[in-house]
Protein backbone atom coordinates (compact mmCIF):
# COMPACT_ATOMS: atom_id res chain seq x y z
CA UNK A 1 0.00 0.00 0.00
CA UNK A 2 1.27 3.45 -0.94
CA UNK A 3 1.82 6.03 1.83
CA UNK A 4 -0.02 9.36 1.46
CA UNK A 5 2.19 12.32 0.67
CA UNK A 6 2.99 14.85 3.38
CA UNK A 7 0.89 17.50 1.57
CA UNK A 8 -2.13 15.23 1.66
CA UNK A 9 -1.65 14.65 5.39
CA UNK A 10 -1.31 18.40 6.03
CA UNK A 11 -4.48 19.06 4.02
CA UNK A 12 -6.42 16.46 6.00
CA UNK A 13 -5.18 17.88 9.33
CA UNK A 14 -6.16 21.41 8.30
CA UNK A 15 -9.65 20.34 7.25
CA UNK A 16 -10.13 18.55 10.60
CA UNK A 17 -8.98 21.63 12.54
CA UNK A 18 -11.21 23.99 10.59
CA UNK A 19 -14.29 21.78 10.87
CA UNK A 20 -13.80 21.39 14.63
CA UNK A 21 -14.67 25.06 15.35
CA UNK A 22 -18.33 25.70 16.18
CA UNK A 23 -20.31 28.09 14.04
CA UNK A 24 -22.50 30.70 15.74
CA UNK A 25 -25.32 32.65 14.19
CA UNK A 26 -27.70 35.30 15.43
CA UNK A 27 -31.28 34.47 16.22
CA UNK A 28 -34.14 36.35 14.69
CA UNK A 29 -35.49 36.96 18.18
CA UNK A 30 -32.40 39.13 18.92
CA UNK A 31 -33.40 41.61 16.20
CA UNK A 32 -34.85 44.86 17.54
CA UNK A 33 -36.77 47.18 15.24
CA UNK A 34 -36.63 50.92 15.85
CA UNK A 35 -39.42 52.92 14.31
CA UNK A 36 -37.33 56.00 13.52
CA UNK A 37 -34.62 56.18 10.86
CA UNK A 38 -31.70 58.42 11.81
CA UNK A 39 -29.68 58.98 8.67
CA UNK A 40 -26.55 60.50 10.23
CA UNK A 41 -26.39 57.94 13.01
CA UNK A 42 -26.47 54.94 10.67
CA UNK A 43 -24.13 56.22 7.96
CA UNK A 44 -20.88 54.41 7.19
CA UNK A 45 -18.30 56.68 5.53
CA UNK A 46 -15.13 55.29 3.96
CA UNK A 47 -12.54 57.63 2.50
CA UNK A 48 -10.86 55.97 -0.50
CA UNK A 49 -7.64 57.14 -2.11
CA UNK A 50 -5.83 55.38 -4.93
CA UNK A 51 -2.64 56.71 -6.46
CA UNK A 52 -1.29 54.00 -8.66
CA UNK A 53 -0.89 52.36 -12.00
CA UNK A 54 -3.28 49.89 -13.64
CA UNK A 55 -3.06 50.41 -17.41
CA UNK A 56 -2.35 54.13 -16.86
CA UNK A 57 -1.71 56.32 -13.83
CA UNK A 58 -4.69 57.05 -11.57
CA UNK A 59 -5.16 59.63 -8.82
CA UNK A 60 -8.58 58.88 -7.32
CA UNK A 61 -9.97 60.52 -4.19
CA UNK A 62 -13.46 59.36 -3.19
CA UNK A 63 -15.82 59.01 -0.25
CA UNK A 64 -17.99 55.89 -0.19
CA UNK A 65 -21.22 56.41 1.71
CA UNK A 66 -23.44 53.48 2.66
CA UNK A 67 -26.03 52.42 5.18
CA UNK A 68 -25.65 49.04 6.86
CA UNK A 69 -24.13 46.66 4.36
CA UNK A 70 -25.72 48.22 1.28
CA UNK A 71 -23.54 50.20 -1.11
CA UNK A 72 -25.30 53.50 -1.67
CA UNK A 73 -23.15 55.99 -3.59
CA UNK A 74 -19.67 57.35 -4.24
CA UNK A 75 -18.80 61.05 -4.02
CA UNK A 76 -15.48 62.39 -5.30
CA UNK A 77 -13.50 64.34 -2.72
CA UNK A 78 -13.68 67.70 -4.48
CA UNK A 79 -10.78 69.47 -2.74
CA UNK A 80 -8.28 66.68 -3.39
CA UNK A 81 -9.51 66.12 -6.96
CA UNK A 82 -9.17 69.82 -7.87
CA UNK A 83 -5.70 70.01 -6.30
CA UNK A 84 -4.61 66.92 -8.26
CA UNK A 85 -6.06 68.39 -11.47
CA UNK A 86 -3.97 71.55 -10.96
CA UNK A 87 -0.81 69.46 -10.60
CA UNK A 88 -1.72 67.38 -13.68
CA UNK A 89 -2.29 70.52 -15.79
CA UNK A 90 1.07 71.92 -14.73
CA UNK A 91 2.79 68.66 -15.70
CA UNK A 92 1.01 68.68 -19.08
CA UNK A 93 2.30 72.22 -19.68
CA UNK A 94 5.83 70.99 -18.96
CA UNK A 95 6.20 72.68 -15.57
CA UNK A 96 6.19 69.73 -13.12
CA UNK A 97 5.93 70.58 -9.44
CA UNK A 98 3.93 73.76 -9.97
CA UNK A 99 0.57 73.96 -8.21
CA UNK A 100 -1.42 75.61 -10.98
CA UNK A 101 -3.54 78.64 -10.09
CA UNK A 102 -6.77 79.27 -12.02
CA UNK A 103 -5.87 82.92 -12.72
CA UNK A 104 -2.49 81.91 -14.17
CA UNK A 105 -4.06 79.39 -16.53
CA UNK A 106 -6.74 81.91 -17.59
CA UNK A 107 -4.10 84.55 -18.29
CA UNK A 108 -1.96 82.03 -20.14
CA UNK A 109 -4.80 81.03 -22.44
CA UNK A 110 -6.17 84.54 -23.12
CA UNK A 111 -2.93 86.45 -23.73
CA UNK A 112 -0.39 86.05 -26.50
CA UNK A 113 2.82 85.07 -24.75
CA UNK A 114 5.01 84.54 -27.82
CA UNK A 115 7.16 87.51 -28.78
CA UNK A 116 7.94 87.91 -32.46
C-alpha positions, 0 to 999 in steps of 0.5 A: 500500500502506498503512503499518502504524501505529506501534503495530503496529510497536512491538508487532512489535518487542516480540514479537521482543525477547521471543521472542529470550530463551532459556528455561531449565528444570530437568532431572529429573536435578537433583532430589535426594530426601531421605528425611527430612521436616523440617517446621520447615526447609521451612515458608514463613511469610507474615504478611498484614495488610490494613487497607482498604475493599472493600465495608466496612472490614476489619482482617485480621491473618493468618499464611499457612503453606505447604510448598513451593508448596502452600497449606496453611492460614491462622491469624489473628494472635491478638494483633493480632486481639484488640487490633483487636477492643478498638478496634472495641468502643470505637468502637461504644460511641462512645468512639473511641481507647480501647483497651478492657479486658475488665474495663471491658466486663464491669463496664459490662455487669453494672452499672447505670450510669444514675442515675435 
